[in-house]
Amino acid sequence: MNPFARLRASFVAGLLLVAPLAITLFVLDFAVDRLTAVLTGPIRATRLAEYVGSEPLAHVLAAVTLALAVTLVGFVASNEAGRRLFGGFERGVGLLPVVRTVYFGVRQVSESLGTPGDGFDRVVLAEYPRHGVYAVGFVTNRAPRRISERADEELYAVFFPHSPNPTAGKLAMLPDEQLLELDMSVARGLRLVVTTGLSIEDPEELPEPMAR
């Protein structure tokens, strides 16, 4: 691979990792700031501002309003009319080369996180990224046939999520004998990743690997 192609591949890989989080933070910050600016005026006109201050109260109300708005969007999207509306939006996103890669990639992972039984098969422990270091991963599927044939053994696609943001991570193709299946639900495995291990009150609660 020539230097330009390597640089381009590195840029795309970095963009896929950084863009979802950056876009989410930017949109949330923008929305809260705009709502705060709108709510500050009416709050100053009330007597509540004398006790708690107009800016802190405006920030709290902006956050609550944003949460209710997101909930409303989810409710609308669950209806037939909403599905048609968002279907049109996604068709528009599909026309944008880079944006569609980020959007649909994040959406697929997010849907797997929201319904782990439909996206992730099982929780495993594997020596990754090097010998002696164990990482929690999620088996997503069998590796594509051409990859297994090239490696001359059957491989599995294992997703190793980043902590605490499981929508980003690394995909590795590993043989079954290198995977130690954990007696742990996918939901609990995700909670372990998201909380950077803080969800386990007692280290002894972590199940022992089951040799396969």
WOZIPE-V829684 format. One line per field, one symbol per residue. burial: # if it has 24 or more other ideal C-beta (glycine too) atoms within 12 Angstrom, else .. A space follows every 10 residues. Layout:
burial->???
This chain:
burial->.......... .....#..## .......... .#..##..## ..#....... ...#..###. ##...#.... .......... .......... .......... .##.##..#. .##..#..## ######.#.. ....###### ..#....... ....###### #...#####. ####.#.### ##.#.#..## ###....... .......... ..
